[in-house]
Amino acid sequence: MPVKGHNLIKLGKILEAEEIMNELKFLNPHYTIARYPNAANAIPSEAYTEEIAKRCIEAAEKVINWIKNKANLSEST
């Protein structure tokens, strides 16, 4: 049965995704912060700087590319 959940670290360990574990650790808390404003004690649009947003995008792109590589998907998919 597929694993379900939002814990990227747990999913990364299951997938043995050591190459992207730093990105998963960085992105993991952002799910909660972005979805539940009270979790960050701030409005998400005020809690995120442009630098943090760019870092999140870079990390997410690395994760997506890792997944595409493991699934043998082309970059255009």
C-alpha positions as CSV (number, residue, x, y, z in Angstrom):
1,M,0.0,0.0,0.0
2,P,1.4,3.5,-0.9
3,V,2.5,5.7,2.0
4,K,0.4,8.7,2.5
5,G,1.2,11.9,4.3
6,H,2.9,15.3,4.2
7,N,6.1,14.5,6.0
8,L,8.7,14.8,3.3
9,I,11.5,13.5,5.6
10,K,9.6,10.3,6.3
11,L,8.8,9.9,2.6
12,G,12.4,10.6,1.7
13,K,13.7,7.9,4.1
14,I,11.2,5.4,2.7
15,L,12.4,6.2,-0.9
16,E,16.1,6.2,0.2
17,A,16.4,9.7,-1.2
18,E,19.6,10.7,0.4
19,E,20.6,12.9,-2.5
20,I,17.7,15.3,-1.8
21,M,17.3,14.9,1.9
22,N,18.6,18.4,2.6
23,E,15.9,19.8,0.3
24,L,13.2,17.6,1.9
25,K,14.3,18.8,5.4
26,F,14.2,22.4,4.2
27,L,10.8,22.1,2.6
28,N,9.1,19.9,5.2
29,P,7.9,22.7,7.6
30,H,6.7,24.9,4.8
31,Y,3.6,22.8,4.1
32,T,2.3,23.5,7.6
33,I,3.3,27.2,7.6
34,A,1.8,27.9,4.2
35,R,-1.4,26.0,4.9
36,Y,-2.0,27.0,8.5
37,P,-1.1,30.6,9.2
38,N,-1.3,30.2,12.9
39,A,1.5,27.7,12.7
40,A,4.0,30.4,11.9
41,N,2.2,33.0,14.0
42,A,2.1,35.2,10.9
43,I,0.4,35.7,7.7
44,P,2.2,33.6,5.1
45,S,2.7,36.5,2.7
46,E,4.4,38.4,5.5
47,A,6.4,35.5,6.8
48,Y,8.1,34.7,3.5
49,T,10.8,36.9,2.0
50,E,11.7,36.8,-1.6
51,E,14.9,34.9,-0.6
52,I,13.0,32.2,1.3
53,A,10.5,31.9,-1.6
54,K,13.4,31.5,-4.1
55,R,15.1,28.9,-1.9
56,C,11.8,26.9,-1.6
57,I,11.4,27.0,-5.4
58,E,15.0,25.8,-5.9
59,A,14.6,23.0,-3.4
60,A,11.3,21.9,-4.9
61,E,12.9,21.9,-8.4
62,K,15.7,19.6,-7.2
63,V,13.1,17.3,-5.7
64,I,11.0,17.3,-8.8
65,N,14.0,16.6,-11.0
66,W,15.1,13.7,-8.7
67,I,11.6,12.2,-9.0
68,K,11.6,12.6,-12.8
69,N,15.0,10.9,-12.9
70,K,13.9,8.0,-10.7
71,A,10.7,7.6,-12.7
72,N,12.6,7.9,-16.1
73,L,10.5,10.9,-17.1
74,S,11.7,13.5,-19.5
75,E,12.3,17.1,-18.5
76,S,9.4,18.2,-20.7
77,T,6.9,16.1,-18.8
